[in-house]
Amino acid sequence: MATKARKELVCIAQFTAKPGKEDELINSLHSLMEPTHKEKGCIRYELNQRDDDPRIVTFIEKWASKAVFDKHCSMPYIANYFQNVAPQLVEKQDVSIHTEILP
């Protein structure tokens, strides 16, 4: 039987840029990386761009617990991104929460 992580949380946040806004979206998301990497409980926070559709950019995140993830979501730079930046650059977004299946 596979074992699941007990406390850690994985978030996959996928954003589809509005046409012609790919570079602006990447730059805006990239600016979130440095402060996020400094947050307590951040295990992984990486930004990826799809090879077959450069409009799609995805964060793969891993957090020590749901509590630290919730704190991350309330950080001013994250709130600002979702309230003020994303509406200008993002056509579609999908943020999903996962539990890691351990080896």
C-alpha positions in Angstrom: 0.0 0.0 0.0 1.4 3.4 -1.0 2.1 5.9 1.8 0.9 9.5 1.6 2.7 12.4 3.1 1.2 13.3 6.5 1.6 17.0 6.8 3.2 18.4 3.6 1.0 20.0 1.0 1.7 20.3 -2.7 0.1 23.0 -4.8 0.1 23.2 -8.5 -0.9 26.6 -9.8 -1.3 26.9 -13.6 -1.8 30.2 -15.4 -2.6 30.7 -19.0 -1.5 34.1 -20.2 -3.7 36.4 -22.2 -2.5 36.4 -25.9 0.7 38.5 -26.1 1.1 38.7 -22.3 3.4 35.6 -21.8 6.6 37.6 -21.0 4.7 39.9 -18.6 3.1 37.0 -16.9 6.4 35.2 -16.5 8.1 38.3 -15.1 5.3 38.9 -12.6 5.3 35.3 -11.4 9.1 35.2 -11.3 9.1 38.3 -8.9 7.2 36.2 -6.4 9.9 33.6 -6.2 12.6 35.3 -4.0 10.3 36.4 -1.2 8.5 33.1 -1.3 11.7 31.1 -1.0 12.4 33.0 2.2 9.1 32.0 3.8 9.3 29.5 6.7 7.9 26.2 5.6 8.6 26.6 1.8 10.1 23.4 0.6 9.7 23.9 -3.1 8.5 26.8 -5.3 9.5 26.4 -8.9 8.2 28.1 -12.0 7.8 26.2 -15.3 6.6 27.0 -18.8 5.0 24.5 -21.0 7.0 23.5 -24.1 4.0 22.9 -26.3 2.2 26.1 -25.3 4.3 29.0 -24.0 1.2 30.8 -22.7 0.9 28.2 -19.9 3.1 28.8 -16.9 2.9 26.6 -13.8 4.2 26.8 -10.2 5.0 23.5 -8.5 5.0 24.2 -4.8 5.6 22.1 -1.7 4.9 23.4 1.8 5.6 21.9 5.2 1.9 22.1 6.2 -1.4 23.6 5.3 -1.0 26.3 7.9 2.2 27.6 6.3 0.6 27.4 2.9 -2.4 29.4 4.1 0.0 32.0 5.6 1.8 32.1 2.2 -1.5 32.8 0.5 -2.1 35.8 2.7 1.2 37.4 2.2 0.9 40.9 0.7 2.8 40.1 -2.5 0.6 37.1 -3.2 -2.6 38.9 -2.4 -1.5 41.8 -4.7 -0.7 39.4 -7.5 -4.1 37.8 -7.4 -6.1 41.0 -6.9 -4.2 43.4 -9.1 -1.8 41.7 -11.5 -3.5 38.5 -12.6 -6.6 40.1 -13.9 -4.5 42.1 -16.4 -2.4 39.1 -17.6 -4.2 35.8 -17.0 -6.9 34.4 -19.2 -7.4 31.3 -17.1 -6.0 29.9 -13.9 -6.2 26.6 -12.0 -4.9 26.2 -8.5 -5.1 22.7 -7.1 -3.9 21.1 -3.8 -2.4 17.6 -3.6 -0.9 15.1 -1.2 2.3 13.6 -2.2 2.5 9.8 -2.6 5.8 8.8 -1.0 8.3 6.4 -2.5 
